[in-house]
């Protein structure tokens, strides 16, 4: 039983309270990919703060095949936005490294440069950076530490994909943005292709503890276990002094 309108309203009030305490008069800086998560977070910020205090940042890495979806979102919300192509930054770093990056490093480099870009925009525009992750992706580690997993405030990290979609509809977002399958931007595969299970299965398992396929249960449990560190504070040694 998920009351999307109630949760949406509570989230809007939470965002307002955050800014009242942690950045009175500041702007929300949201990286806009064209997918449901960034679209929903941006829309929540607009409702909470007003469109004048939300800045969208589109960050293609060279050519982005679905950038029209990101442009649709900023037009729909009528928010100020910047298009900042990060390709030169990514290629410049790769070119100056004295070794060949691993496959995983190549995948994670653009998200981390995007987050650096968001903080550059934020510090120049009296801003606070929005985290756009959801619970389902975080649960299995489908985010980049210090990349899209970073931010100053996170409106949706305790909401599953299914719940996010319901909130997107309550917010009146275009259906094409809500139902757009997320892709990895490299192979053209969807998140579900890469993960090996459907978000609907994952969401149901997260909320009920029930899943029919034992192999998928084992995979989800393993991913959750090995990626849990991404959601925790950095371990720090605390000496006993005095």
C-alpha positions in Angstrom: 0.0 0.0 0.0 1.9 3.0 -1.3 0.3 6.4 -1.2 2.2 8.3 -3.9 0.6 11.6 -3.3 1.2 11.5 0.5 4.8 10.5 0.0 5.3 13.2 -2.7 4.0 15.9 -0.4 6.1 14.7 2.5 9.2 14.7 0.3 8.5 18.2 -0.9 8.3 19.4 2.7 11.5 17.5 3.5 13.3 19.3 0.7 12.0 22.7 1.9 13.2 21.8 5.5 16.6 20.8 4.2 17.1 24.1 2.4 15.8 26.1 5.3 18.4 24.5 7.6 21.3 23.8 5.2 21.1 26.5 2.5 18.4 29.1 3.1 17.9 30.8 -0.3 20.2 28.4 -2.1 19.5 26.8 -5.4 19.0 23.0 -6.1 21.5 21.8 -8.7 20.3 18.7 -10.5 22.2 16.6 -13.1 19.7 15.8 -15.8 20.2 12.6 -17.7 16.7 12.3 -19.3 15.8 9.3 -17.2 13.0 9.0 -14.6 15.2 9.5 -11.5 16.7 12.9 -12.4 13.4 14.0 -13.9 11.5 13.2 -10.7 14.1 14.8 -8.4 14.1 17.9 -10.5 10.3 18.1 -10.4 10.2 17.6 -6.6 12.7 20.4 -6.2 10.7 22.7 -8.5 7.6 22.0 -6.4 9.5 22.5 -3.1 11.5 25.6 -4.1 10.0 27.1 -7.2 11.4 26.8 -10.7 13.6 29.9 -10.2 15.7 28.0 -7.6 16.3 24.8 -9.6 19.2 24.6 -12.2 19.4 21.6 -14.4 22.8 20.4 -15.8 22.9 18.2 -18.9 26.3 16.5 -19.2 26.7 14.5 -22.4 30.0 12.8 -23.0 30.4 13.5 -26.7 27.2 12.5 -28.5 24.3 11.4 -26.3 21.6 9.6 -28.3 18.8 10.3 -25.8 19.7 13.9 -24.8 16.4 15.0 -26.3 14.7 13.4 -23.3 16.8 15.6 -21.0 15.9 18.7 -23.0 12.2 17.6 -22.8 12.4 17.6 -19.0 14.0 21.0 -18.6 11.5 22.5 -21.1 8.6 20.8 -19.3 9.7 22.2 -15.9 10.8 25.5 -17.5 14.0 25.6 -15.5 17.3 27.3 -16.2 19.8 24.8 -17.5 23.3 24.3 -18.8 24.6 21.8 -21.3 28.2 21.0 -20.4 30.0 18.4 -22.6 32.4 16.4 -20.5 34.1 14.5 -23.3 37.3 16.7 -23.3 37.7 16.3 -19.6 37.3 12.5 -19.7 39.6 12.1 -22.7 42.1 14.6 -21.3 42.5 12.6 -18.1 42.7 9.3 -19.9 45.3 10.7 -22.2 47.5 11.9 -19.3 47.4 8.7 -17.3 50.6 6.7 -17.4 48.7 3.4 -17.6 45.6 1.9 -19.3 42.4 2.2 -17.3 40.6 -1.0 -16.4 37.2 -1.6 -17.9 35.4 -0.6 -14.7 37.5 2.6 -14.4 36.4 3.6 -17.9 32.8 3.0 -16.9 33.0 5.0 -13.7 35.1 7.9 -14.9 32.3 9.9 -16.6 30.0 9.7 -13.6 32.7 11.0 -11.3 33.6 13.8 -13.7 29.9 14.7 -13.9 29.7 15.0 -10.1 32.8 17.3 -10.2 31.0 19.3 -12.8 27.9 19.6 -10.7 29.9 20.8 -7.7 31.6 23.4 -9.9 28.1 24.7 -11.0 26.9 24.5 -7.4 29.7 26.5 -5.9 29.3 29.2 -8.6 25.5 29.4 -8.3 24.9 29.3 -4.5 23.7 25.7 -4.8 23.2 22.4 -3.2 23.7 19.3 -5.3 20.8 16.8 -5.5 21.5 13.1 -5.3 19.2 11.3 -7.8 19.7 7.7 -6.7 16.8 5.4 -5.8 16.6 2.5 -3.3 16.5 -0.2 -5.9 19.7 0.8 -7.6 21.4 1.5 -4.3 20.4 -1.9 -2.9 22.4 -3.7 -5.5 25.2 -1.1 -5.9 24.1 0.1 -9.3 25.7 3.5 -8.8 29.2 5.0 -8.8 30.7 5.9 -5.5 31.6 9.6 -5.5 29.8 9.8 -8.9 26.0 9.7 -9.1 26.0 8.3 -5.6 27.2 11.6 -4.2 25.3 14.8 -3.4 24.2 17.1 -0.6 20.7 15.9 -0.2 18.8 12.8 -1.4 15.1 13.0 -1.9 14.5 9.5 -3.3 17.1 7.1 -1.9 14.5 5.3 0.2 12.1 4.9 -2.8 12.0 1.9 -5.1 11.8 2.1 -8.9 8.1 1.2 -8.8 7.4 3.9 -6.2 9.4 6.5 -8.1 7.3 5.9 -11.2 4.1 6.4 -9.2 5.4 9.7 -7.8 6.5 10.8 -11.3 2.8 10.4 -12.4 1.6 12.3 -9.4 4.0 15.1 -10.4 2.5 15.1 -13.9 5.7 14.3 -15.7 5.5 13.1 -19.4 5.0 9.3 -19.5 7.9 8.9 -21.8 10.3 10.1 -19.1 8.8 7.9 -16.4 8.9 4.7 -18.5 12.1 5.3 -20.4 14.3 2.2 -19.9 17.6 3.2 -18.3 20.6 2.3 -20.3 24.3 2.1 -19.4 25.5 4.6 -22.0 28.2 2.3 -23.2 26.9 -1.0 -24.6 23.4 0.2 -25.1 22.1 -2.5 -22.7 19.4 -1.6 -20.2 20.1 -1.7 -16.4 17.9 -4.9 -16.2 20.0 -6.6 -19.0 23.2 -5.9 -17.0 21.7 -6.9 -13.7 20.1 -10.1 -14.8 16.7 -9.4 -13.1 13.8 -7.1 -13.4 13.4 -4.0 -11.2 9.9 -5.3 -10.4 11.3 -8.5 -9.0 13.9 -6.5 -7.0 11.3 -4.0 -5.7 9.0 -6.8 -4.5 11.9 -8.6 -2.8 13.1 -5.3 -1.1 9.6 -4.6 0.3 8.3 -8.1 1.1 11.4 -10.4 1.3 9.8 -12.6 -1.3 11.2 -13.8 -4.6 10.4 -16.9 -6.6 13.8 -17.5 -8.3 16.4 -18.7 -5.9 19.3 -17.9 -8.3 18.1 -14.3 -8.6 17.7 -14.1 -4.8 21.3 -15.3 -4.4 22.5 -12.7 -6.9 20.6 -9.8 -5.3 21.8 -10.8 -1.8 25.4 -11.0 -3.0 25.2 -7.6 -4.8 23.7 -6.0 -1.8 26.3 -7.5 0.5 29.4 -6.5 -1.5 28.1 -3.0 -2.4 26.7 -2.0 1.1 29.9 0.0 1.8 28.8 2.5 -0.8 25.9 3.6 1.5 28.0 3.9 4.6 30.4 6.5 6.0 34.0 6.0 5.2 35.6 3.9 7.9 37.9 6.1 10.1 40.3 5.2 12.8 39.5 6.8 16.1 42.4 6.7 18.6 41.8 6.5 22.3 43.3 9.7 23.7 43.4 10.9 27.2 
